[in-house]
Amino acid sequence: MRNFLDKILIILFTSVIMFSASENMQLVIMAFSMVTAAFMMSYFRLSGDFGRKVNVVLEILLAAAAIFYPKAVVMIPLVAYEAVIDRQIAAGIASFIALSGSYKVMELKEVMLLLLITLLSAYLSYRTERMSILEKDNRLIRDEGEIKKEVLNERNRELLAEQDKNIYMAQLAERNRIAREIHDNVGHMLSRSLLQVGAMMVVHKEEPVSAELSSLRQTLDTAMNKIRESVHDIRDEAIDVELAVKEMIEPLQARYNVNFECDISGRNMPKEIKYATINIVKEGLSNILKYSSNDTVDIQIDEHPSMYRIIIHDHAADEANLDTKEFKPTGDGMGLENIRLRAKQLGGQVSFYKGNGFKVFVRIPK
């Protein structure tokens, strides 16, 4: 757009010379030729490498025409504008020769004005080119800045997610520690107290204090049961499916290329589904260790709006997407039967596939 504005300005300046140096018919022809040449050159410049080559030829031809037809020297400012962009020395030399001979058809002041317009045209061309380069560099810097900003934001999100995960893991570890402390200390002391009260009840069976001892034993039994429930609840909350599966796949990594993806909200996952998921994966990996001769294992645990999905697939490298066929297991395979039973207890479904390795596909409703 800036090129068009520059050329319109050059044509307007050059029109001053055309009005004074040309007759009526020549004025019309020159004006039409200048406008046509200006827009043809702009069109060819936007038409790729071939168009730019045509543009260079036009520059040289117009400059040469001005040498042999001096009145066409009014085209030189346009030629100079394009020659600066293309760094065309030949067109520049031809333009200088044409300007040198223009005194034959123009007065000196008109020649000087034309020379001034030509220099202005060359400056406008250089300025527009530099501004285009600077704008391009500015866009590039801005785009790179946006990319770097997005990368930085992504890294910040990853760091925050990792920080939240570390806090969550620390909470789980602390819950496990508290559960162990309660079980090992308070639980054992209550058990000892129950034994002592029981012994006292035997010794003082016929005495009035026996009723109070019986009430004390019931209180201790209730306290013991409450502590057991609390410890179990703490341990259930401290179960992390992703961490448990990662611990299970560590022994496999020396023999298989293991790909593990886990996309679940472990904090909201019911404990029964947590235990079932861990045990299903354990059975699936046990079968792979026993029977698989492939080199790649894919494990995927996903949470969907209405269900949890578990996929365990062993296959040859680069063959994960080959067709597999569903089959019903037969025989005394306890591992597959255990997987089926665990899913069934929670209202889930299991499908087994073979053909390209072996795949276990489990769906458990929420």
JODABEL-V480325 format. One record per backbone hydrogen bond with DSSP energy under -0.5 kcal/mol. CO is the residue of the C=O (numbers start at 1). NH is the residue of the N-H. If there is no record, write none. Layout:
# JODABEL-V480325
co nh
CO NH
CO NH
This chain:
# JODABEL-V480325
co nh
1 5
2 6
3 7
4 8
5 9
6 10
7 11
8 12
9 13
10 14
11 15
12 16
13 16
13 17
14 17
14 18
15 19
16 20
17 21
18 22
23 27
24 28
25 29
26 30
27 31
28 32
29 33
30 34
31 35
32 36
33 37
34 38
35 39
36 40
37 41
38 42
39 43
40 44
41 45
42 46
43 46
44 47
47 51
48 52
49 53
50 54
51 55
52 56
53 57
54 58
55 59
56 60
57 61
58 62
59 63
60 64
61 65
62 66
63 67
64 68
65 69
69 72
70 73
71 74
72 75
73 76
75 78
75 79
76 80
77 81
78 82
79 83
80 84
81 85
82 86
83 87
83 88
87 89
88 92
89 93
90 94
91 95
92 96
93 97
94 98
95 99
96 100
97 101
99 102
101 104
102 105
102 106
107 111
108 112
109 113
110 114
111 115
112 116
113 117
114 118
115 119
116 120
117 121
118 122
119 123
120 124
121 125
122 126
123 127
124 128
125 129
126 130
127 131
128 132
129 133
130 134
131 135
132 136
133 137
134 138
135 139
136 140
137 141
138 142
139 143
140 144
141 145
142 146
143 147
144 148
145 149
146 150
147 151
148 152
149 153
150 154
151 155
152 156
153 157
154 158
155 159
156 160
157 161
158 162
159 163
160 164
161 165
162 166
163 167
164 168
165 169
166 170
167 171
168 172
169 173
170 174
171 175
172 176
173 177
174 178
175 179
176 180
177 181
178 182
179 183
180 184
181 185
181 186
182 187
183 188
185 189
186 190
187 191
188 192
189 193
190 194
191 195
192 196
193 197
194 198
195 199
196 200
197 201
198 202
199 203
200 204
202 205
204 207
207 210
208 211
208 212
209 213
210 214
211 215
212 216
213 217
214 218
215 219
216 220
217 221
218 222
219 223
220 224
221 225
222 226
223 227
224 228
225 229
226 230
227 231
228 232
229 233
230 234
231 235
232 236
233 237
234 238
236 239
239 241
240 244
241 245
242 246
243 247
244 248
245 249
246 250
249 252
249 253
250 253
252 255
252 256
256 258
257 297
258 260
259 299
261 301
263 303
264 266
265 268
265 269
270 274
271 275
272 276
273 277
274 278
275 279
276 280
277 281
278 282
279 283
280 284
281 285
282 286
283 287
284 288
285 289
286 290
287 291
288 292
295 257
296 315
297 259
298 313
299 261
300 311
301 263
302 304
302 309
306 366
307 304
308 364
309 302
310 362
311 300
312 360
313 298
314 358
315 295
315 296
316 319
319 322
325 354
327 329
327 352
332 334
333 337
334 338
335 339
336 340
337 341
338 342
339 343
340 344
341 345
342 346
343 346
343 348
344 347
349 363
351 361
352 327
353 359
354 325
355 357
357 355
358 314
359 353
359 361
360 312
360 362
361 351
362 310
363 349
364 308
